[in-house]
Amino acid sequence: MAYIGRFAPSPTGPLHAGSLVAALASWLDARAHGGHWLVRVEDTDTPRCPPGVAELQLAQLARCGLHPDGPVWVQSQRQPAYEAVLAQLATRQLVYPCTCSRRAIEQAWAAQGVARSRHAELLYPGTCRPDGLDALPSLSSPSTLPPTPPAAPHAWRLHTARALAATGLATPPLRWTDRRLGPQAQDVLQAVGDFVLRRSDGLWAYQLAVVVDDGAQGVTHIVRGEDLADNTPRQILLQRLLGLPTPQYLHTPLVLAPDGEKLSKQHGAQALQLNTDTDVLSALNHAAKALGLPAAEGTTATEALARWTLAWKARLQSRA
Ligand code: GLU
């Protein structure tokens, strides 16, 4: 079986213990399948990506013995590909320009007596949607011209109801099966609504960039942290719209900080300490433990990785 996996960190800060879990799991899964493992720098949110951090992350991976099997793609160099996809979706009337600020969206909800937000994605009330606030537009009547963007700064949002109808997924919920979490379902319209594909400051949204690049790189297996599991239905919807195959998904357990919070760069998680070989083995053991793999003490990182690859392979075989 052709297997292409990837690790796709955002270079907002050095890799920490939580990122190494996703990196190690995606590497082991690729090795155990005899596949390729790629690394992609997801720096679309450039203001949050300090110079030099991507290089630092790549050096951290190399120090841990995790070497990509192909060139490292950098999303900030992929603008034309994203432009082309957005233009295609505009021609198909599946996106529309939106001039609403975050505050305007909050106010629109408040006016209806609801305080709605779901994680960082604020459910969009439909103010700029060409067919107004109707949740399910008539598909027979859209005009034949792509939407004309206003002169004011504007984001581009997916017209989710039309997108669902165009892919034949209109009947909620969208279902998918995660290799670890099992059967999953999300009503995308209710949960996230018309999500942003390009921000009003011109930056590309993660959802669009990740789908376009996974498709362009032929990624067949996505292994990443569980905090991204609820983004998967949005990405499956975009894959269907763009005629891209849906990869298999495996969402890995999150590493929690001592206070029980998710370990993340935003919450000031510590950069991996990788100064000595002992540091490296200890960081890898910590990640392996989170993945339910046995400790590898008194050995080299290379030997530990080889042992865990065998253990991962055995696990795949026992679940086959
Ligand atoms: N760049 C995303 C992050 O660091 C992960 C993307 C993915 O694995 O799909 O949170």
Boltz pocket constraint, residues with backbone or C-beta under 6 A from the ligand:
constraints:
  - pocket:
      binder: B
      contacts: [[A, 7], [A, 8], [A, 9], [A, 10], [A, 42], [A, 210], [A, 223], [A, 224], [A, 225], [A, 228]]
      max_distance: 6.0
